[in-house]
C-alpha cells in the first residue's frame, strides 16, 4: 500500500498529524501507546499489515498524538484529556461523526475516557492489553511498583535515544523479532522519531500516574477486550468492570505487539473484524461521564448585611459575569444558578479544575472568596440537564471546601494525571447520603 498523505487537524493551538487509510461505512481510530510516528510506520511491513487489517473493517484514522511523531512538539504533558481532544479534532477534520476506537496499553485511559464522555461519537471500543492503573495496588498487582517505576524512569532518563537502550527495549517488547537486524534498525529510528528524550520521560511519568479504574463502570459502548497472553490479568480486570464487554484470548505472544507474530496478528484481526461487523447504530446515550463543579460565595449572608440589598445585587451581577466568562473560557456548561452559587459541568476534569481556580482568582479582584467542589462520575442526561449520584457527591464536596479552596475527589485527581496540576491531600471524608468514604484533595494554589 502506498503511504497516504499526511493531514493536520487543529486541537486548540496544537497541530495534530493524521492519515486516512482505506474507506468504508465504519471509521476506526487507531491510537498507539506511548510512541508513534506516521512516516516510519510505513517502513515496517509487519506494522503495515496491522493497519491494512484494520482498513478491512472500514476507514482508518491514524494519528500522532501531540508531542510525538509529526504532530506539534509541546512543553506540556500528554494528558488523557488533551489527547481525547486531539482525537475529536482529527475526527472533526475527517468528517467522522462516530468511530470505533482501537487502542490499548498505555493509551487505554484515553479510549475509556473518550467512550464514557462522548458515547455518541464512540461506536465501539477495542482494547488490546489494557492498562487502567500505572502503579501497583492491592487490587491491581500487575502494574510496576513505585520502586520499579523509579528504576524505569532512571533508565529512560539515561538511555532514551541511544541505540543500546532501544535494542534492549526491542528485546523486551518484541522478543519474537528482536534478533532481526532489519527490525532493530527500524525500531531504533521509529523510537527516535516518535519521542525526544524529554518527551519520553514525561510520557513514562504520566503512565506511572495513570488511574482510570473509576471510569470503567461509566463505559457503556460495545467493548472488545483482548488480553495479552503473557500477562492476561489487566485485560480480565478491565473486562469484568465494563458492562457487556467481550473477551477474546490470543494464542501465545511473548511481547506486546500482536503484529510481529503471525498467529496473534491473524487472531487479532479476525476478532476485530467480527466485533465491528456486529455493531449496530445506537440512539443517543442517556448517561455520560462528566465533571461537575459547584461554587458558592463564602459568608454571603454577612456580605448582604454589610452592603445592603442594592449594593449586594450589583456585586452579585459582577460575580455572575466573571463566573460565566471563566466557564466559557474553559468550555464549561452552566446548568443552574441559585443565589450566589453555580452548578456547571465539563467534559474534561482538568478543564474543570482550571476553571474553578480561575473563577476563585478572578473573584478576588471583587474581594470575594468562594469555595468550590468537583467530582467526575457517570451522570444521567435529560433535556440538557444532568443528575445522579455524581452530582450529589460534587455538591457534598463543595460544602466541605474551606474558603478559597478548590476541593476535588480522588477520581478527579487520578484522571488529570499528566496535566501538571498539583494537589494536597485532605484525607478521607464521609459525605452525607453517600455510602462509601471519599479521599479528597485540594488543588494547589
WOVENTA-V162928 format. One record per residue. N is the residue number from 1. PHI is phi in whole degrees, -180 to 180 (none if undefined). D_LAST is the distance of its C-alpha to the last C-alpha in Angstrom with 1 decimal. Layout:
n/phi/d_last
N/PHI/D_LAST
N/PHI/D_LAST
This chain:
n/phi/d_last
1/none/52.3
2/-73/51.5
3/-56/47.8
4/-72/46.4
5/-67/44.8
6/-96/41.1
7/-114/39.2
8/-131/35.7
9/-114/33.4
10/-96/30.4
11/-114/27.1
12/67/24.9
13/-97/25.4
14/-102/26.5
15/-92/30.2
16/-111/31.2
17/-80/34.7
18/-149/36.9
19/-129/40.6
20/-113/42.8
21/-122/45.5
22/76/48.4
23/-156/48.9
24/150/49.5
25/-73/48.4
26/-110/45.4
27/-96/42.3
28/-125/40.8
29/-95/37.4
30/-103/37.5
31/-117/34.1
32/-82/34.4
33/-75/32.3
34/-67/30.1
35/-102/32.7
36/162/34.8
37/-150/36.9
38/-59/39.1
39/-68/41.8
40/-73/42.4
41/-56/42.5
42/-79/45.8
43/-94/47.2
44/-119/47.2
45/-56/49.9
46/-66/48.6
47/-75/45.3
48/-62/47.2
49/-68/49.2
50/-68/46.0
51/-63/45.0
52/-65/48.6
53/-64/48.7
54/-64/45.7
55/-67/47.4
56/-66/50.4
57/-89/48.2
58/156/47.3
59/-88/45.2
60/-98/42.6
61/-107/39.4
62/-120/38.0
63/-129/34.9
64/-97/33.0
65/-62/29.3
66/-53/26.9
67/86/26.9
68/-125/30.3
69/51/33.9
70/-91/34.7
71/-76/31.4
72/-56/29.0
73/-78/27.3
74/-128/23.6
75/-80/20.8
76/-79/18.4
77/-76/19.3
78/-80/21.9
79/-78/20.0
80/-56/22.2
81/-67/21.0
82/-68/21.8
83/-69/25.1
84/-60/25.9
85/-63/25.5
86/-64/27.7
87/-63/30.4
88/-60/30.5
89/-63/30.8
90/-66/33.7
91/-61/35.4
92/-63/35.2
93/-65/36.6
94/-93/39.4
95/56/40.1
96/-102/39.4
97/-77/38.8
98/-151/38.6
99/-150/38.8
100/-84/39.1
101/-97/36.3
102/-115/37.7
103/-164/35.2
104/170/34.4
105/54/33.1
106/-77/29.6
107/-95/29.7
108/-54/30.3
109/-59/26.9
110/-62/27.1
111/-64/30.4
112/-63/29.5
113/-65/26.4
114/-64/28.6
115/-63/31.5
116/-76/29.6
117/-85/27.6
118/-124/30.6
119/-61/33.7
120/-70/35.8
121/-107/35.3
122/-115/35.8
123/-73/39.5
124/-177/39.1
125/-136/37.2
126/-115/38.8
127/-120/36.9
128/-97/38.5
129/48/37.3
130/-66/34.1
131/-125/31.1
132/-112/28.6
133/-135/26.9
134/-83/26.2
135/-119/26.4
136/-59/29.2
137/-141/29.0
138/-55/31.9
139/-93/32.6
140/-141/32.1
141/-80/34.1
142/-89/34.7
143/-78/31.4
144/-64/30.9
145/-77/29.7
146/-61/26.7
147/-65/29.3
148/-64/31.0
149/-66/27.9
150/-60/27.3
151/-65/30.9
152/-65/30.7
153/-64/27.6
154/-64/29.5
155/-66/32.5
156/-62/30.7
157/-60/29.2
158/-84/32.7
159/-116/34.9
160/-58/33.6
161/104/36.0
162/-84/38.8
163/-60/41.9
164/-59/42.4
165/-63/38.9
166/-70/39.6
167/-64/43.1
168/-65/41.8
169/-66/39.2
170/-64/42.2
171/-67/44.1
172/-79/41.3
173/-90/40.5
174/-138/44.0
175/-61/46.6
176/-62/49.3
177/-126/49.4
178/-67/47.8
179/-85/51.3
180/-85/52.0
181/-61/51.6
182/-65/51.1
183/-65/48.2
184/-60/46.6
185/-60/46.9
186/-64/45.3
187/-59/42.5
188/-59/41.6
189/-72/41.4
190/-62/39.7
191/-67/36.9
192/-63/36.6
193/-79/36.6
194/-76/34.0
195/-142/31.1
196/-75/30.5
197/-56/29.7
198/-66/26.0
199/-66/25.7
200/-64/27.7
201/-62/25.5
202/-63/22.4
203/-66/24.5
204/-67/25.7
205/-64/22.2
206/-63/21.4
207/-64/24.7
208/-64/23.9
209/-84/20.7
210/-59/22.7
211/-159/23.2
212/-117/24.7
213/-61/27.1
214/-70/25.8
215/-84/26.8
216/-54/30.4
217/-70/31.7
218/-92/30.5
219/-83/32.6
220/-124/35.8
221/-89/37.3
222/-56/40.3
223/-134/39.2
224/-113/41.2
225/-112/40.0
226/-119/41.8
227/-66/41.0
228/-80/41.6
229/-56/44.9
230/-78/44.0
231/-149/40.8
232/-78/41.3
233/-53/39.0
234/-59/35.7
235/-66/37.9
236/-70/39.5
237/-59/36.2
238/-66/34.8
239/-63/38.1
240/-67/38.5
241/-109/35.2
242/-111/35.9
243/-57/38.5
244/69/41.8
245/-70/40.8
246/-103/43.7
247/-124/44.0
248/-124/46.3
249/-90/47.1
250/-99/48.0
251/-66/50.8
252/-49/49.9
253/-147/47.2
254/-81/46.1
255/-101/43.2
256/-116/40.4
257/-116/42.2
258/-68/44.7
259/-76/46.2
260/-90/47.7
261/-118/49.9
262/-60/52.7
263/-68/52.9
264/-65/49.2
265/-63/48.9
266/-60/51.8
267/-65/50.5
268/-65/47.0
269/-68/48.5
270/-64/50.9
271/-65/48.2
272/-65/46.0
273/-62/49.0
274/-63/50.1
275/-63/46.7
276/-64/46.3
277/-67/49.8
278/-90/49.3
279/-71/46.3
280/-123/47.0
281/-67/45.2
282/-104/43.1
283/-76/42.2
284/-61/38.8
285/-75/36.6
286/-96/35.9
287/-138/32.9
288/-140/29.8
289/-86/26.5
290/-145/23.7
291/-105/20.1
292/-99/20.1
293/-126/17.5
294/-121/18.1
295/-132/16.6
296/-154/18.2
297/-81/18.1
298/-72/17.7
299/56/21.2
300/-66/22.8
301/-63/26.2
302/-64/25.8
303/-65/24.8
304/-62/28.0
305/-63/30.0
306/-76/28.9
307/-90/29.0
308/91/31.9
309/-62/32.5
310/-64/32.9
311/-65/29.9
312/-65/27.8
313/-62/29.1
314/-66/28.3
315/-65/24.7
316/-65/24.4
317/-65/25.9
318/-67/23.4
319/-59/20.6
320/-61/22.4
321/-62/22.8
322/-67/19.1
323/-60/18.3
324/-67/21.2
325/-63/20.4
326/-72/17.0
327/-61/18.8
328/-65/21.5
329/-64/19.3
330/-107/17.9
331/61/21.3
332/-92/20.7
333/-112/23.8
334/-71/24.0
335/-108/26.2
336/-163/26.4
337/-136/25.6
338/-127/26.6
339/63/26.4
340/-104/22.8
341/-112/21.4
342/-123/21.0
343/-124/21.8
344/-136/21.2
345/-132/21.8
346/-133/20.8
347/-95/22.7
348/-148/19.8
349/-67/16.9
350/-65/14.5
351/-60/15.5
352/-66/14.8
353/-65/11.2
354/-64/10.7
355/-65/12.9
356/-62/11.3
357/-66/7.9
358/-68/10.4
359/-61/12.6
360/-58/10.2
361/-68/9.5
362/-68/13.2
363/-71/14.6
364/-67/13.4
365/-68/16.2
366/-97/18.5
367/60/17.2
368/-111/16.4
369/-115/13.9
370/-121/13.7
371/-120/13.2
372/-140/13.1
373/-132/14.8
374/-135/15.6
375/-151/18.5
376/-112/20.7
377/-167/24.4
378/-77/27.8
379/-124/28.7
380/-84/32.1
381/-114/32.7
382/-152/35.3
383/54/35.9
384/81/32.5
385/-99/30.8
386/-125/29.2
387/-151/29.7
388/124/29.9
389/-63/28.3
390/-62/25.1
391/-67/24.7
392/-63/25.4
393/-64/22.9
394/-60/20.1
395/-66/21.4
396/-66/21.6
397/-64/18.0
398/-59/16.9
399/-68/19.2
400/-93/17.5
401/-70/14.0
402/-79/13.2
403/-53/12.7
404/79/9.4
405/-103/8.6
406/-104/8.9
407/-103/11.4
408/-129/13.4
409/-79/16.7
410/-62/17.7
411/-62/19.4
412/-60/16.5
413/-58/14.8
414/-65/18.2
415/-75/18.9
416/-97/15.9
417/-55/17.0
418/93/17.4
419/-86/14.9
420/89/12.6
421/-72/9.7
422/-115/8.5
423/-137/8.8
424/-116/9.8
425/-68/13.3
426/-112/14.4
427/80/18.0
428/-89/20.8
429/-138/21.7
430/-94/24.9
431/-93/24.4
432/-58/27.2
433/81/29.8
434/-112/28.2
435/-63/30.4
436/-98/28.2
437/-77/25.2
438/-123/21.8
439/-85/19.1
440/-113/15.7
441/-138/12.2
442/-101/8.7
443/-65/6.3
444/-66/3.8
445/-86/0.0
